[in-house]
């Protein structure tokens, strides 16, 4: 449902406002508990249950099946809001949005996609994925009238909390695209995520041991390894990049909010500042102004890129590779900007708060650790190169799970 429809339908406006209000409430609660949550670093089962209960997981699904009917611009803003409170929860919501919406534009059978959406909304399912192309790992074999899936994925964000997984597996010289329930025997989520950041993202390894797969689990027919997917089916990449963009920005916004609160309540004025309160220090004011302006610009760029990608995705099966590529470039430009801005702000907020704020119990370093950890997932200089190649040579990126 687009913005014009929302303006014409007060009930839809109210539903949208409720989703945003719930996101703000959850984010505020996460921010209060942020240091504790980061220290524990456990799978965020209770936090995802809250997102389910408050309707956020279904926010992008069609209203006709009970979803929130929000567009991608609004959905990504929800990701940004949650990331202000806890970066991993913003990431998890965004990943769910892409993984659960992928079925609508990727499945070759619209009825199957619709049925999966109906089930997802009715049961409030969380969607993860096991598709990392740098870690192929999964093999499918025939076993009578069904199949068996075996193998290991080193990283699967939402490993413990996922109800459904998008997965790719090798079947001889072909590739199988699957949608799998995680409550079947043979699915194992390991407790081996222990990185310095995104500690609540539940991104450990998963294993499949003689995991049964049925014909109904195939999202697409078997395809040759080098077969080019339909253009519409490749929009998961620019959209997941925009998820990155928005939870990076949200994390940095959360860091700045925390620093501002600390300056107001705790930071002492410097001896030679000539002011009675740190909140009047001209250098602190200057830094806050710089950081706030940079984040506002980054958020505006992110929203503009999301609007472009959504508009092109709405062309459906008529969308061309060139149109997709040009929209992807907008997302990747936002990614380059958000990466640099978020790393800068999350590292430099200590210039506002001072030496006492480095005490371990505050864990203010978690904001930088979160952004630093995830930005290494997909090196930003490759995104900058793609943006530069388009600007200089007019070339759009070759579609893949990274471009």
Secondary structure by P-SEA (a helix, b strand, c coil): ccaaaaaacaaaaaaaaaaaaaaaaaaaaaaaaaaaaaaacccaaaaaaaaaaacccccccccccccccccaaaaaaaaaaaaaacaaaaaaaaaaaaaaaccccccccaaaaaaaaaaaaaabbbbbbccccccccbbbbbccccbbbbbbbcccccccccccccbbbbcccbbbbbccccccccbbbbccccccccccccbbbbbbccccccccccccccccccccccccccaaaaaaaaaaaaaaaaaaaaaaaaaaaaaacccccccccccccccccaaaaaaaaaaaaaaaaaaaaaaaaaaaaaaaaaccccccaaaaaaaaaaaaaaaaaaaaaaaaaaacccccccccccccccccaaaaaaaaaaaacccaaaaaaaaaaaacccccccccccc
